[in-house]
Amino acid sequence: MITTQLITCGIFIFAYAIIVFFHRLRTWAVWGSVFLYLVLNVFEPKDIILYIDWNILGVLLGTSIVAELFIYSKIPAYIAERLVDRTRSLLSALLVLSSFTGLLSAFIENVSTTLIMAPIAFEIAAKQKTSPVPFIMGICLSANLQGTATLVGDPPSMILAAHTNMSFNDFFVFNSKPGLFFAVQIGALASLGILYLLYRKTNKPFIPIVPEKVISWIPGIILLLLIFSLVFVSFFRNRIGNIAGVICLLYALVAVLYAQISKKFNDGRYKIIKTADFGTVFFLAGIFCLVGALRKTGIIHLLADKLGLLLQGNLLGVYALLTLSSMIISGFVDNIPYFAAVVGVISNLAETFAYPKYLLLFGTIIATTVGGNITPIGASANIVGTGLLRKRGYKLTFWDFMKIGLPFSLVATLAASLFLWIFWH
């Protein structure tokens, strides 16, 4: 058994290293490791079917397709520009744009949100004759922060839901206590204060811009119906089971059919499928298998025992260590495999040493998501945002990004963690 654990752990670490240093090969690394596990009899082919959470993959794929049609309709760009036009200063516009980006990111994948909002940021900067860097920074940081707020916002949220069987509603109110959504909002409010302090010297009067024209409002209705349906079925989960994935896929089918038959989407009727996030779906499926191997060989339980003995029953120490270390680690590595690996360790740790499980899980997932904001390579949205700036001739160094990202992450994580400690410890 010890030999099997060493082999399993070694392959997992190797896959993790490839993910960190060769991000574009992450799906190949994960499924190559799954193949090695099969060859070395760590698990059997039938185990793959059991390890993969098909419901969560349905949620991810379905929401990504609906979101693509929503983006293509130009509804989010129109709303953002109307909101910004109501402001009277450049700093207010920055805070409004960042807040709206965060709201979108709670329901739409972070990179997609960044790509929606970036053209608006560049248009504002050009019209105001100022640098777009503060706006792009606000967009990237806010997009990463709010991904944990709902079940459909970010893959780590989906991993948490798969591990704990949480429903869409549980992210708002869980066990009669305020859930992750409200903790994230506390962090978001605190982080807006940081953006205000850091960029207050750039303030000046705001010149209105011309809003985008909406292609169709139907995609917005489809997205709202999807969200309301997830809320509704959450109330009946004990009777009908967790069918969130099926619901998301059904709405994705509606979105595809609408794109096919609507004359307004003739230019992009097939784009909705091509741009759906199939890469993340395959990657997440492989991550489920890797973590299943860690669980089957007892590595997760072993790590939980070692960590618990090291900290000797100090709940505050455990909580502080998990949140701080997760935030720092996520500044440099992909948060999906990291959280997928630690979620089982945390649950075992909580059960073995009688810690409040959801306090540790919620604190860790927020720190993991927010920590990606520390560096320009900590999250895909940051890489996209800095890349767009570079194409337009604006240089943003690693240190320039950290001067904004680090205090943003620290304050947001601290505020959200304190909120969770008050209600969940």
HUTACOR-V204221 format. One record per run of one state. SS is the DSSP state (@ for helix, = for strand, . for the rest). FROM is the first residue (numbers start at 1). TO is the last residue. Records with the same first field share a line. If there is no record, write none. Layout:
# HUTACOR-V204221
SS->FROM-TO + FROM-TO
This chain:
# HUTACOR-V204221
.->1-1 + 22-22 + 40-44 + 52-53 + 73-74 + 86-88 + 106-109 + 129-132 + 147-154 + 165-168 + 172-172 + 175-176 + 179-179 + 203-204 + 206-217 + 235-236 + 241-243 + 262-262 + 269-270 + 275-277 + 297-298 + 312-314 + 331-334 + 354-356 + 372-379 + 392-397 + 425-425
@->2-21 + 23-39 + 45-51 + 54-72 + 75-85 + 90-105 + 110-128 + 133-146 + 155-164 + 169-171 + 180-202 + 218-234 + 237-240 + 244-261 + 263-268 + 271-274 + 278-296 + 299-311 + 315-330 + 335-353 + 357-371 + 380-391 + 398-424
=->89-89 + 173-174 + 177-178 + 205-205
